[in-house]
């Protein structure tokens, strides 16, 4: 897949756990774990917006495109 997820890196930089992010974003821990591990094929813009809001980042900090 040419889209690389960098959620784990951003979370580590912000020193936030998956459980804490899950609570603040309002998304199930299991779903965030799948996202963090690249086991998803899509993400809702509302979820991406909430994650970026909590982590104080841009979508490009979390998502990367590689040819």
C-alpha positions in Angstrom: 0.0 0.0 0.0 1.5 3.4 -1.0 -0.1 5.2 2.1 2.1 4.8 5.2 0.6 5.5 8.6 2.8 7.4 11.1 0.3 7.5 14.0 2.7 5.6 16.3 5.5 8.0 15.7 3.3 11.1 16.3 1.9 9.5 19.5 5.4 8.7 20.7 6.5 12.3 20.0 3.5 13.6 22.0 4.0 11.0 24.8 0.4 9.9 24.6 -0.8 6.3 25.0 -3.4 4.5 22.8 -5.8 4.4 25.7 -5.5 8.2 26.3 -5.9 9.0 22.6 -8.9 6.7 22.4 -10.6 8.5 25.3 -9.9 12.0 23.9 -10.8 11.2 20.3 -13.9 9.2 21.2 -12.9 6.2 19.0 -12.7 2.6 20.3 -9.2 1.5 21.4 -9.4 -1.4 19.0 -10.1 0.8 16.0 -7.2 3.2 16.8 -5.0 0.2 17.3 -5.8 -1.1 13.8 -5.2 2.4 12.4 -1.9 2.6 14.3 -0.8 -0.7 12.9 -1.9 0.0 9.3 -4.6 -2.6 9.3 -7.3 -0.3 7.9 -8.2 0.6 4.3 -10.0 3.9 5.1 -10.3 6.6 7.7 -13.2 9.1 8.2 -12.2 12.7 7.9 -14.0 13.4 11.2 -11.8 10.8 12.9 -8.6 12.2 11.2 -9.7 15.7 12.3 -10.2 14.6 15.9 -6.8 12.8 16.0 -5.1 15.8 14.6 -6.9 18.1 17.1 -5.8 15.9 20.1 -2.2 15.4 18.8 -1.9 19.0 17.6 -0.6 17.9 14.2 -1.5 18.0 10.5 -2.9 15.1 8.5 0.5 14.9 6.7 2.2 14.2 10.0 0.2 11.0 10.3 -0.2 10.0 6.6 2.6 9.6 4.1 2.4 8.7 0.4 5.2 6.6 -1.1 5.3 5.5 -4.8 
